[in-house]
Amino acid sequence: MSPTATASASASAIIAQTSSGYHHLKIHGYSSLKGLPVGHRLSSCPFTVGGHLWRIDYYPNGDRQETAGHISVYLVLHDTVANHVTAQFRFGFEEPNKKRALFFLNNNNKAKPKPPPPTTPAHSFASQGTMGYAKFAHLGALENSKFLKNDSFTIRCDVVVIHRVRVEGAEKKEAPKFVKVPPPDLSRHLAGLLLAERGADVVFEAGGETFAAHRCVLAARSPVFSAELFGSMKEGCTADGSGSVVRVHDMEPQVFKALLCFLYTDSLPEMEKEEEDVMCQHLLVAADKYAMERMKLVCEDRLCKYINVNTVANILALAQLHSCAGLKSACLHFLTSPGNLRAAMDSDGFHHLTTTCPSLLKDLITMSAPN
């Protein structure tokens, strides 16, 4: 009798961890732009996919002599990165009112729409790296197509960023879960502690109002509070019948209350939309004062949404005075538009900017100078 044979089976998986997104670039005034010289480049606003900034470079009449008579489009990694970024992409036209991305043949004057191909093979992008299509569309084909309507059309660029690839074995089945662990709720408990003032051992006075708090929490969250409450600055506190009182100068009570909220919960309180920009400016100053870097970045991020011709001068001055590199870059990017720059220079805040931050004048003059 032959021995019994046994067989074993196993499996594994190669998994790509990715982030995806897309950007619409709408071209208005096609008939005017196509008259620009060969090699003339127009760029989209930067957009974010996979944690990196990207842009689309658009050439209305080809990027070089060999591609004249065509639209050239390129995806550019707008970031400065230490390591290359691996990404796939595809470009397509969106049919008006149907929101469906399509390509059409671009090797002759005939418009023949067809579904877009899959995304390109993965490319490695260095800082300012560029990939795309020198002959994306023949101008004659576009003009005979359904994509051009009212002298405008829309290009869609899909991007897939590949973060890393991992290999997983599957020899063992995942064990069933019998316990469901709820999300962390430490911030909720600390918020309750602040609200109830249980165990509070320090009182702050800001703008004539008092706030009870807990030394250990504040010291753990801010090195400035740590020095003020436990270190060499401790003698700056004064005592009254209710315990230690710390005077907070140059801060409105609602701002200090919001600061305490972030200290205990790691998030800002809900704000009225019409007051959020002003509050975030005050809170950015407070975060800088108390060396709370994450809160400072949260305020920077929110203020980026409020940059316009009326606010950009004040926000830029704030960014310069408090070393907010991201917020400063957002303001300068807004001012790269000559129209925005001219309007901002006519605003009330511009005089304040030139007197408080004269070093910014050099940047603004460089931006406004003709290339």
Secondary structure as the mmCIF struct_conf table of DSSP 4:
data_model
#
loop_
_struct_conf.conf_type_id
_struct_conf.id
_struct_conf.beg_label_comp_id
_struct_conf.beg_label_asym_id
_struct_conf.beg_label_seq_id
_struct_conf.end_label_comp_id
_struct_conf.end_label_asym_id
_struct_conf.end_label_seq_id
HELX_LH_PP_P HELX_LH_PP_P1 SER A 2 ALA A 5
STRN STRN1 SER A 12 HIS A 28
HELX_RH_AL_P HELX_RH_AL_P1 TYR A 30 LEU A 33
TURN_TY1_P TURN_TY1_P1 LYS A 34 GLY A 35
BEND BEND1 LEU A 36 LEU A 36
HELX_LH_PP_P HELX_LH_PP_P2 PRO A 37 PRO A 37
TURN_TY1_P TURN_TY1_P2 VAL A 38 GLY A 39
STRN STRN2 LEU A 42 SER A 43
HELX_LH_PP_P HELX_LH_PP_P3 SER A 44 PRO A 46
STRN STRN3 PHE A 47 VAL A 49
TURN_TY1_P TURN_TY1_P3 GLY A 50 GLY A 51
STRN STRN4 HIS A 52 TYR A 59
TURN_TY1_P TURN_TY1_P4 PRO A 60 ASN A 61
BEND BEND2 ASP A 63 ARG A 64
HELX_RH_3T_P HELX_RH_3T_P1 GLN A 65 THR A 67
TURN_TY1_P TURN_TY1_P5 ALA A 68 GLY A 69
STRN STRN5 HIS A 70 LEU A 77
BEND BEND3 ASP A 79 ASP A 79
BEND BEND4 ALA A 82 ASN A 83
STRN STRN6 VAL A 85 GLU A 94
TURN_TY1_P TURN_TY1_P6 PRO A 96 LYS A 98
STRN STRN7 ALA A 101 PHE A 104
BEND BEND5 ASN A 107 ASN A 109
STRN STRN8 PRO A 113 LYS A 114
HELX_LH_PP_P HELX_LH_PP_P4 PRO A 115 ALA A 122
STRN STRN9 HIS A 123 PHE A 125
TURN_TY1_P TURN_TY1_P7 SER A 127 GLN A 128
STRN STRN10 THR A 130 HIS A 138
HELX_RH_AL_P HELX_RH_AL_P2 LEU A 139 GLU A 143
TURN_TY1_P TURN_TY1_P8 ASN A 144 ASN A 144
BEND BEND6 SER A 145 PHE A 147
STRN STRN11 LYS A 149 LYS A 149
TURN_TY1_P TURN_TY1_P9 ASN A 150 ASP A 151
STRN STRN12 SER A 152 GLY A 169
BEND BEND7 GLU A 171 LYS A 172
HELX_LH_PP_P HELX_LH_PP_P5 LYS A 173 LYS A 177
HELX_LH_PP_P HELX_LH_PP_P6 VAL A 181 PRO A 184
HELX_RH_AL_P HELX_RH_AL_P3 LEU A 186 ALA A 196
TURN_TY1_P TURN_TY1_P10 GLU A 197 GLY A 199
STRN STRN13 VAL A 202 ALA A 206
TURN_TY1_P TURN_TY1_P11 GLY A 207 GLY A 208
STRN STRN14 GLU A 209 ALA A 213
HELX_RH_AL_P HELX_RH_AL_P4 ARG A 215 ARG A 221
HELX_RH_AL_P HELX_RH_AL_P5 PRO A 223 PHE A 230
BEND BEND8 GLY A 231 GLY A 231
TURN_TY1_P TURN_TY1_P12 SER A 232 MET A 233
HELX_RH_3T_P HELX_RH_3T_P2 LYS A 234 GLY A 236
STRN STRN15 THR A 238 ASP A 240
TURN_TY1_P TURN_TY1_P13 GLY A 241 SER A 242
STRN STRN16 GLY A 243 VAL A 248
BEND BEND9 ASP A 250 ASP A 250
HELX_RH_AL_P HELX_RH_AL_P6 PRO A 253 THR A 265
BEND BEND10 ASP A 266 SER A 267
HELX_LH_PP_P HELX_LH_PP_P7 LEU A 268 GLU A 270
HELX_RH_3T_P HELX_RH_3T_P3 LYS A 273 GLU A 275
HELX_RH_AL_P HELX_RH_AL_P7 GLU A 276 LYS A 289
TURN_TY1_P TURN_TY1_P14 TYR A 290 ALA A 291
HELX_RH_AL_P HELX_RH_AL_P8 GLU A 293 LEU A 303
HELX_RH_3T_P HELX_RH_3T_P4 CYS A 304 TYR A 306
BEND BEND11 ASN A 308 ASN A 308
TURN_TY1_P TURN_TY1_P15 VAL A 309 THR A 311
HELX_RH_AL_P HELX_RH_AL_P9 VAL A 312 LEU A 321
TURN_TY1_P TURN_TY1_P16 HIS A 322 SER A 323
HELX_RH_AL_P HELX_RH_AL_P10 ALA A 325 PHE A 334
TURN_TY1_P TURN_TY1_P17 LEU A 335 THR A 336
BEND BEND12 SER A 337 SER A 337
HELX_RH_AL_P HELX_RH_AL_P11 PRO A 338 MET A 345
TURN_TY1_P TURN_TY1_P18 ASP A 346 ASP A 346
BEND BEND13 SER A 347 SER A 347
HELX_RH_AL_P HELX_RH_AL_P12 ASP A 348 THR A 356
TURN_TY1_P TURN_TY1_P19 PRO A 358 SER A 359
HELX_RH_AL_P HELX_RH_AL_P13 LEU A 360 SER A 368
BEND BEND14 ALA A 369 ALA A 369
#
